Amino acid sequence: MARDEVVILGVGMHPWGKWGQNFVEYGVAAARAALADAGVAWTDIQFVSGACTMRCGYPGYVAGATFAQALGWNGARIASSYAACASGSMALEAARAQIRSGRCDVALVVGADTTPKGFLAPQAGERPNDPDWLRFRLLGATNPTYFALYARRRMDLYGTTERDIAEVRVKNAQHGFTNPYARYRQELTVDAVLASNMVADPLRLLEICATSDGGAAVVVASADYARKKGVTSGVKIAAVSTVTPSYPSDQIEMPDFATDSWAVVPRPGHAFRDSVARAAYEEAGLGPEDMSLAEVYDLSSAMELDWYEQLGLAEAGEGERLLHDGVTRLGGRCPVNTSGGLACFGEAVPAQALAQVCEVTWQLRGTAGPRQVKNAKTGITANQGLFGHGSSVILTR
């Protein structure tokens, strides 16, 4: 294996829920689980990459040092990454870069969060130059409002129905029902979903992800280090995409509330979300047809349908066909959100991109239990953070 090959030696999670504890507890629990899974002692870790949470005080802003201190100072180098919901992928890429550059052989990546009750909102205070603050103050555009606007856009463009959206939620409930780390482990019917309270038309309570507490961690290493640990055919990181939009952007992305004008400037060849996975495919030398499974960012059940197309699994407007044909269900050609997705977990922001990596790793190892994808060889994740943070990770075995 080449020097630039990075192997996942271990993964670990703290169950999602509303536990009311300090976020550091969740991160430390996930880290210790990942270290045990990897068979690596904490004192051997050379680099700690923390995914930041901005809600949890100063320790959240310096997550790398916070987790290193909580685990016990060992002299490791550190970094802290913030990219909203894509923070975990950014932190993973920081660790991968350290390994590929030869600056370290084994690293720990950790993300954890403790969230408030209700929907996520900007930090308190008057910040009229902050577009995330402004969308709440000027438009009342909470996150569910944004999810609903995208759902309504899809309905208008492609004829998506409320029942289609509900069926996505039912699928993910079936997938996540046996996941011990999921917060919501309850099978649902379409009628039950459609009977839940309307939150932001057309999205109902069971179709919008909750806010959660939780943690996830990954131990990554160079191929040489992995061999010394007896790992010769482990799960490898084939690509990490952390792209930003291209000007002019003709689709509104939160927290902005206007698009760029493309009246006199040519539109880019690919929309932002399409470019996220495209960059990952190009780096890995693979395509959507090679994927055994996908973990995507289902902030709302409707948004998952968009990701089918943005990952290249279907042409625009054909996501519903994949769902109804069973392609994205367990047993289908490319199951999506076998973990149960954010629908079953909720948002623990710095941890969720790493949780996706944990799920794909378990699937590629063949250790996912009742939700196992048969003969899984390659998987992709897709996640998106505020202010143009797109992220995607491709893992192979």
N, C-alpha and C positions, 0 to 999 in steps of 0.2 A: 504494500500500500504506500502511496506517495505521501510526502510530508504534509501536503495541503489537505489530506483526508482527515476529517474530524469524526470521531466515533462517539456515540452516546453510550456511556458505560452504565448510567443509572438514572432512574426517574423516581420521583416521589411526590405525593400530594397530601394536603390536609383536607378533609372533607369540607365541602361548601355548606354554608348555612348562615344563621344569624347567632353567633356565639357570644358576641359582646365582649371579646377579649382584645388585648393589644395585637395588632397585626404581626408583630415580631414573633409571637408564639406560633402562629400558623406557618410563617416562613421557616422557622427553626425546625418545626415538626416535619415539614416537607423536605428540608435539606437533609435532616438526619435519615429520613426514609430513602432519599436518593443516594446518599453516601453508603448506606447499608446495601442497597440494591447493586451499587457499583463495586462493593468490596473495597472501598477506598477510605482510609482514615482521614478525618478532618485535618489532622496535622500535615497530611501530604498534599492538601489543596494549595496550589500556587497562585490562583487568581480567583477572586470573588466578584461576580457581576450581578449587581442588584437592580431589579426593576422597581422604579420609584412609585410611591403613592403620595399624592399631594394633600390628602385629607387627614393624615395621621401625625401632623406636627413635624418638627424638624427631623426626627429620625427617618420619616418617610422620604424626605428630600435627599438624604444621604444613605440610601438603602444598602449599598455595598458595604460601607463601614458599619452600619447598624447590624446587619446580619453577621458580619465578621466578628464584631464585638460580642454578640449574643452567643455565638458558637465558641468563643474563646480566642482571643488574639493569637494568631499563629504566624504573623509576619507576611501574609499573602498580599500581593498587589490587589487593588480594588478599583471598581468603576461603578457609577450609578447612571442609569439610563431612564429618561422620561419621554414617552411618546404616547401618552394617554393609553388607549386600549392596546396599542401595539408595543408597549414598553417591554413586554417579555421577549418579543422577537428581537428588539434592539439590543437588549441585554445579552441574548444568546449570540447575536452577531458580534458583539464586543468580545465575548469569550472566544468565539471561533477565530476571530482575527488575531488574538494573542497567540493562540496555538499555531495557526498557519504561519505566523511571522517567526516562530521559533522562540518566543519570549517565555512560554510556559508549556508544560506537557499535559497538565490536568487542571480543570477549572470547574467551579460551582456557580450555577446560575439560579437565582432565587427571586420569586415575586410573591407578594402577599398583600392583602388589603382587609381593612375593616371599614365597612360602608355605613352611611347614615340610613335611617328609615326613609322610605319614599324614593323618588327618582333622584338621580345625581344632578347636582347644580354647581355653578361656579363658586369659588371661595367668596366669603362675605366681603363687603366693602364696596366703595364707589370707585369703579374703574371704567370710565367712559371710553377709553382707548382699547379696551379688551373686547374683541368681537364675541367671545363666549359669554361674557357678562351682558353685552348688549342684546344678544338674541333673547335672553330672558327678560331684560328690562323693557326693550322696545317692542318685541313681538310676542312675548309670552311663549316662546318656542322651546318648551321643555323637550327632553329626549323623546318621549312618546309622541309628541306632536310631529317631530321630524320623521320618526319611523312611519307615522300614519300618512304623511305627505308622500313618502316614497311608495307606500302601499297603494295609495290612490293613483299615483302616476302609473304604476304597473297595471292597475285595473283599467285605466283609460287607454293605455297603449296596446295592451294585449288581451283584454277581456278576462283577466283573472277574476275569479269569483271569491266571495267570502268563504265558501266551502273549500275551495282550493287551499286557501291560507290555513284554514282549520285542519286540513288533512296533513299539512306539514307538521303542525304541532302534535297531532296524534302519532305520526311516525316517530318523532323524536322522543315522545313519552314512552313508546314501545322500546326504543333503543336504550333509553336511560333507566328504565325500570329496574334493571339488575346491576346498575353501576353503584358500587358502595360509596363513591365519592360525591355522587349527585345529591343535591338538596331536595329536589322534588322527584320522588320515586313512586309515581302513580300512573297507571295506564288510563288513558282517556278515550272517549268517543268523540266523533265529530259533533254530535248533538250537544254534548257537555261543553265543548269549547265554544260553540255558537250561543250557548245559553249563559256564558259568563258575561260579566258586566262590560258594557262598551266603555272604553277609556279614551280613545282618540279615533274617531271614525276613519277607517273601517276596522280598526284593531280593538280586540277585546282583551280582557284581563289576562286570560291564559295564553294570549299570543304575543305578549310583551315580556321580555326577560326582567327578572327582579334584580335588586341589588343584593349582593351577598358578601359574606366574609369567607376567606379561603386562602390557600397557598399552594404553590407548585414549585418544583425544583428539578434541575437537570444537571448531571455530572457529565462533562464532555472531556475528551482526551485526544491526544495525537495517536496515530495508528501504531507508532512504536510503543507508546505507553500501554495501549490496549493489548498489544501482543504480549508484553511483559506480564500483564494481568491474566493471560491465557485466553484473551478474546481475539479470535481471528476472523470471525464472520458476523460481527455485531451490526447494529443499526447505524447507518452513516448519514451525515448531513450532506445532501447533494446540492442544496441551494438555500440561500436566505435572501429574499427580496425585501428591500426597504425603500421602495421608490416613492417619489412625490409626484403630484400632478404636473402635466405639461401645459404651458400657456398656448392658446386660451382654453380654459376649462369651461365647457358648456353645460355642465351639470352642477347643481348646487351641492356643496359638501359642507356639512356642519363643521364649524359654527357660522360660516358665511351665509348671507341671505341674498346674494346676487351672483350671477355667473359673469365670466368675462365676456366682453363683446367679441364676436368673431366676424364682424361685418367686413373688416378690411384685412384680417389676419387669417390664414388658413387654419382650419380646425386640425388638431393633432390626429394622427392615424388611429390612435386608440384612446378611449376614455380612461380616466384615472383607474377605476377599479379593474378594468380589463388589463391594464398595464401591470398591475400588481402580480398576478399569476404569470403573465407573459414573461416578465423578467426572470422569475424563478424557473420556468420551463427552459428558457434560453441558457441560463447558467448550468442547469442540470443536464442539458442535452436530451430532454424528455418532452413529452406532450401529454395532453389530457387523456389520450387513449392509453397511456401507460399507467395511469393511476388506479390503484386498487381500492382506495377510499379517500375521503376528504373530510376535514373538520373545518367548518366555516362559521362565520361570525353572524349568528342568527339573533341579532338584537330584537328583531321581530320575526315571526314565522314567515311573513311576506318577503323579508329581506333574503331569506335562504333561497327562494326561487330566483332572485337576481343573481346570487352567487353561482348557481348552476351554470348560468350563461357566462358570467365573468370569469369562471375557471375554464371555459371552453368545453364544458361537458355537453352543452346544447347551444343552438343558435338562439339569438334574441327572440323572446316570446315563446320558446319551446320548453321552458322549465317545467311547466305543469305536466307536459307529456311524459317527461322523465319520472316525475313523481307518480303519476297514475299507472305507468307501465312497470313500476316497481324497481326501476334502475337504481334509485337512491335509497332503497330500503335494504336492510340486511338480507342477503341472498341475491341481491341485484348485482349488476355489473360494477357499479361504483357507489357503494353505500356512503351516505353523507351524514355526519354527526352521529356516529355510532356511540359516542359517549352520552348522547342525549342533548348535547349542545348547550348553549346559554339558556335555552328554554328549561332545561332540567337543572342547570347549575346556578344561573344568575350571574351578574357581573361582579367579580372581584378583580378589578381592572388590571393591576400589574401582573396578576397570576394567569389570566385567561389564555394568552398566547402560549405560555409555557404548558398550561393544562392540555392544550391541543397537541403539543409535541409529546406529552406523556401518553395521551391516548393513541396516537399514531405509533409510538414506540411499542406499546403493549400489543397493538394489532400486528405489527411486523414481526414481533417475537413469537406470536401465536399464543399469548397468555391473557387474552381479553375475556376469557370465560364465555358466558352465554351470548355475549355480543360480538364474538369473534368473526371476523371476515375470513372466509376460506382462502387459503393460499395467498394471503396479503404479502405483497413484495415492495410496493411503493405507495406512499401517501403524501398528501399535500394539505397544508393549512392555509387559511386566509383570515386576515384580521385587519382592522382599520382603526386608527386613532384620529382624534381631532387634529386640525391644522395640517392635513395632508400627509399623515403618517400611514402609508400602506405597508402591509407586511405579509409575507408568505414564506413558508418553510417546506421544503421537499425532503423527505427521508426515504432511504432505500435500504434494502438488506441484500 
